[in-house]
């Protein structure tokens, strides 16, 4: 099996070191696996030299960007591949404020997926409350919802209070998840609309069917863009909680000014409206 992983870093070099160490541990448990990791660094602070010169048992390279954004950095890294994306069984994009479980690659290798699966949504477990951040979006956003969010993100004041309401909703979801002891949410291929963007696994089928990851926005909205690619190419998402990722919850973006975050959200909603909803509702 052949995998390419692109962790994207923004001013979180210590997180990147911890993430790469977890990948090394997980890789050491896997057999018959070819792994290529490209660290895409968007930081505007100097990276430690050791981060550029690290040596692992898997193939590792470091790419320095000029803070070009999450998926733009992902695509920049993919362009450095000697072979095309279609030659890999899985392509992974992720943040670095994460840790992969020791059995991550072992679990991925032994899992089988049907031909309609384009994206695999792992279990992304929050360090704050233990909840699984997947599924991220169960249903496609409506015209009304997107325009409401465009309005909210037009004003920092509105965005700040909406953000507080979202946090309360996430806390409620966490409590509900803990009460649920069954596995009814464990496999929802074809039902989930969008997977959480902090760790996405693209299958070979995703690219073979013509879907792509050329999302031009700086940050946010990746889930909707990928979901629309799946929708257009009749592909599905499969949620696999056994593929465990542990999340530190926005360690780098939490340090960015709220007005900047608000503006980037607005641009992502504008993009979704213009490209997927305008004149189609």
BELSULFEN-V970766 format. One record per residue. RES is the residue in three letters. PHI is phi in radians with two decimals (999 if undefined). NEAR is the number of other ideal C-beta (glycine too) atoms within 8 Angstrom. D_CENTER is the distance of its C-alpha to the mean C-alpha in whole Angstrom. Layout:
BEGIN
RES&PHI&NEAR&D_CENTER ; RES&PHI&NEAR&D_CENTER
END
This chain:
BEGIN
UNK&999&9&21 ; UNK&-2.17&10&19 ; UNK&-2.27&15&16 ; UNK&-2.03&15&14 ; UNK&-2.13&12&11 ; UNK&-2.11&16&10 ; UNK&-1.39&14&9 ; UNK&-1.92&13&10 ; UNK&-1.99&15&13 ; UNK&-2.33&9&14 ; UNK&0.91&9&18 ; UNK&-2.41&12&16 ; UNK&-1.17&12&18 ; UNK&-1.18&6&19 ; UNK&-1.10&14&16 ; UNK&-1.07&14&15 ; UNK&-1.09&9&18 ; UNK&-1.13&9&18 ; UNK&-1.08&15&14 ; UNK&-1.10&14&16 ; UNK&-1.11&8&19 ; UNK&-1.20&13&17 ; UNK&-1.13&14&16 ; UNK&-1.09&11&20 ; UNK&-1.09&9&21 ; UNK&-1.14&15&19 ; UNK&-1.15&13&20 ; UNK&-1.17&7&23 ; UNK&-1.61&9&24 ; UNK&-1.76&11&23 ; UNK&-1.95&4&25 ; UNK&0.96&5&25 ; UNK&-2.25&11&22 ; UNK&-1.81&7&21 ; UNK&-2.18&13&18 ; UNK&-2.08&13&18 ; UNK&-1.99&15&15 ; UNK&-2.07&14&15 ; UNK&-1.40&15&15 ; UNK&-1.68&14&14 ; UNK&-1.73&12&16 ; UNK&-1.70&14&16 ; UNK&-1.15&12&18 ; UNK&-1.85&5&21 ; UNK&-2.12&6&23 ; UNK&-1.07&4&24 ; UNK&-1.48&11&23 ; UNK&-1.04&7&25 ; UNK&-1.00&6&27 ; UNK&-1.10&6&26 ; UNK&-1.18&13&22 ; UNK&-1.36&8&23 ; UNK&-1.87&6&26 ; UNK&-1.09&9&24 ; UNK&-2.13&4&25 ; UNK&-2.21&11&23 ; UNK&-1.38&5&24 ; UNK&-1.83&10&22 ; UNK&-1.29&8&21 ; UNK&-2.31&12&20 ; UNK&-2.49&9&20 ; UNK&-2.10&11&19 ; UNK&-2.12&12&19 ; UNK&-1.70&5&20 ; UNK&-1.98&11&19 ; UNK&-1.82&4&20 ; UNK&0.89&8&17 ; UNK&-1.59&9&16 ; UNK&1.92&10&13 ; UNK&-1.17&12&9 ; UNK&-1.24&14&9 ; UNK&-1.01&12&13 ; UNK&-1.20&15&13 ; UNK&-1.01&13&11 ; UNK&-1.16&10&13 ; UNK&-1.06&12&16 ; UNK&-1.15&12&15 ; UNK&-1.10&12&15 ; UNK&-1.22&6&19 ; UNK&-1.50&8&20 ; UNK&-1.17&11&20 ; UNK&-1.17&2&23 ; UNK&-1.77&5&23 ; UNK&-1.32&5&21 ; UNK&-1.07&10&17 ; UNK&-1.20&7&19 ; UNK&-1.52&6&21 ; UNK&-1.86&11&18 ; UNK&-1.20&7&17 ; UNK&-2.45&14&14 ; UNK&-2.07&15&11 ; UNK&-2.07&12&8 ; UNK&-2.10&13&6 ; UNK&-2.78&14&5 ; UNK&-1.40&9&7 ; UNK&-1.84&13&10 ; UNK&-1.48&12&11 ; UNK&-2.40&16&11 ; UNK&-2.40&8&13 ; UNK&-1.59&11&13 ; UNK&-1.17&12&16 ; UNK&-1.03&7&19 ; UNK&-1.71&9&19 ; UNK&-1.01&13&16 ; UNK&-1.22&13&17 ; UNK&-1.04&10&20 ; UNK&-1.15&13&19 ; UNK&-1.11&13&16 ; UNK&-1.12&11&20 ; UNK&-1.47&6&22 ; UNK&-1.33&9&20 ; UNK&-2.01&4&21 ; UNK&-2.25&7&19 ; UNK&-1.30&6&21 ; UNK&-1.17&4&21 ; UNK&-1.56&10&20 ; UNK&-1.43&14&16 ; UNK&-1.80&15&14 ; UNK&-2.39&16&11 ; UNK&-1.86&14&10 ; UNK&-1.78&15&9 ; UNK&-1.30&13&10 ; UNK&-1.39&12&12 ; UNK&-1.91&14&10 ; UNK&-1.70&12&13 ; UNK&-1.24&12&14 ; UNK&-1.20&7&17 ; UNK&-1.29&5&18 ; UNK&-2.40&7&19 ; UNK&1.40&8&18 ; UNK&-1.33&11&16 ; UNK&-1.51&10&13 ; UNK&-1.26&10&11 ; UNK&-1.76&13&11 ; UNK&-1.22&14&12 ; UNK&-1.40&11&10 ; UNK&-2.35&12&13 ; UNK&-1.45&6&16 ; UNK&-2.25&5&18 ; UNK&-1.15&7&18 ; UNK&-1.09&9&19 ; UNK&-1.48&7&22 ; UNK&-0.97&7&24 ; UNK&-1.15&6&25 ; UNK&-1.08&8&22 ; UNK&-1.12&13&21 ; UNK&-1.22&9&24 ; UNK&-1.10&8&24 ; UNK&-1.18&11&21 ; UNK&-1.08&12&22 ; UNK&-1.17&9&25 ; UNK&-1.00&10&24 ; UNK&-1.43&13&22 ; UNK&-1.45&7&25 ; UNK&-2.41&9&27 ; UNK&-1.05&8&25 ; UNK&-1.05&6&28 ; UNK&-1.10&11&26 ; UNK&-1.10&14&23 ; UNK&-1.05&9&24 ; UNK&-1.34&8&25 ; UNK&-1.13&9&23 ; UNK&-1.06&8&20 ; UNK&-1.13&8&23 ; UNK&-1.11&8&23 ; UNK&-1.09&8&19 ; UNK&-1.09&8&19 ; UNK&-1.13&8&22 ; UNK&-1.12&8&21 ; UNK&-1.12&10&18 ; UNK&-1.12&9&21 ; UNK&-1.12&8&23 ; UNK&-1.06&9&20 ; UNK&-1.09&12&20 ; UNK&-1.11&8&24 ; UNK&-1.16&8&23 ; UNK&-1.09&10&21 ; UNK&-1.17&8&23 ; UNK&-1.30&6&26 ; UNK&-1.46&8&25 ; UNK&-1.77&3&26 ; UNK&-1.48&4&26 ; UNK&-1.99&6&23 ; UNK&-1.16&5&23 ; UNK&-1.64&9&19 ; UNK&-1.22&8&18 ; UNK&-2.34&7&18 ; UNK&-2.31&11&18 ; UNK&-1.01&12&17 ; UNK&1.48&7&18 ; UNK&-1.87&5&18 ; UNK&-1.30&15&15 ; UNK&-1.45&9&14 ; UNK&-2.40&12&10 ; UNK&-1.59&16&8 ; UNK&-1.08&13&5 ; UNK&-1.33&9&3 ; UNK&-1.26&10&3 ; UNK&-2.73&12&3 ; UNK&-2.09&13&4 ; UNK&-1.97&13&8 ; UNK&-1.66&13&10 ; UNK&-1.48&12&14 ; UNK&-1.01&9&17 ; UNK&-1.11&11&18 ; UNK&-0.94&15&15 ; UNK&-1.35&12&17 ; UNK&-1.10&7&20 ; UNK&-1.47&10&20 ; UNK&1.73&6&20 ; UNK&-1.23&12&16 ; UNK&-2.44&6&15 ; UNK&-2.16&13&12 ; UNK&-1.45&6&14 ; UNK&-1.56&10&13 ; UNK&-1.51&6&15 ; UNK&-1.25&14&14 ; UNK&-1.13&8&14 ; UNK&-2.78&8&11 ; UNK&1.33&8&10 ; UNK&1.47&12&10 ; UNK&-1.08&12&8 ; UNK&-1.03&12&8 ; UNK&-1.18&13&11 ; UNK&-1.08&13&12 ; UNK&-1.14&15&10 ; UNK&-1.06&14&12 ; UNK&-1.23&11&15 ; UNK&-1.08&14&15 ; UNK&-1.10&14&15 ; UNK&-1.09&8&18 ; UNK&-1.21&7&20 ; UNK&-1.91&11&20 ; UNK&0.98&6&20 ; UNK&-2.02&13&18 ; UNK&-2.16&10&16 ; UNK&-1.92&18&13 ; UNK&-2.07&12&14 ; UNK&-1.58&15&13 ; UNK&-2.21&13&14 ; UNK&-1.05&12&15 ; UNK&-1.15&7&17 ; UNK&-1.44&14&14 ; UNK&-1.64&13&14 ; UNK&-2.20&16&11 ; UNK&-1.98&11&13 ; UNK&-1.84&12&11 ; UNK&-1.69&9&14 ; UNK&1.06&9&12 ; UNK&1.03&7&12 ; UNK&-1.05&10&14 ; UNK&-1.64&14&14 ; UNK&-1.19&9&14 ; UNK&-1.17&7&16 ; UNK&-1.62&6&19 ; UNK&-1.57&8&19 ; UNK&-1.04&5&22 ; UNK&-1.11&9&21 ; UNK&-1.14&7&23 ; UNK&-1.20&8&20 ; UNK&-1.04&11&17 ; UNK&-1.04&12&19 ; UNK&-1.12&9&20 ; UNK&-1.22&12&17 ; UNK&-1.06&13&16 ; UNK&-1.02&11&19 ; UNK&-1.10&11&18 ; UNK&-1.22&13&15 ; UNK&-1.21&13&17 ; UNK&-1.06&9&20 ; UNK&-1.08&12&18 ; UNK&-1.09&15&17 ; UNK&-1.09&12&21 ; UNK&-1.15&8&23 ; UNK&-1.70&8&21 ; UNK&-2.20&9&20 ; UNK&-2.12&10&23 ; UNK&-0.97&7&26 ; UNK&1.10&3&29 ; UNK&-2.16&5&27 ; UNK&-1.47&5&28
END
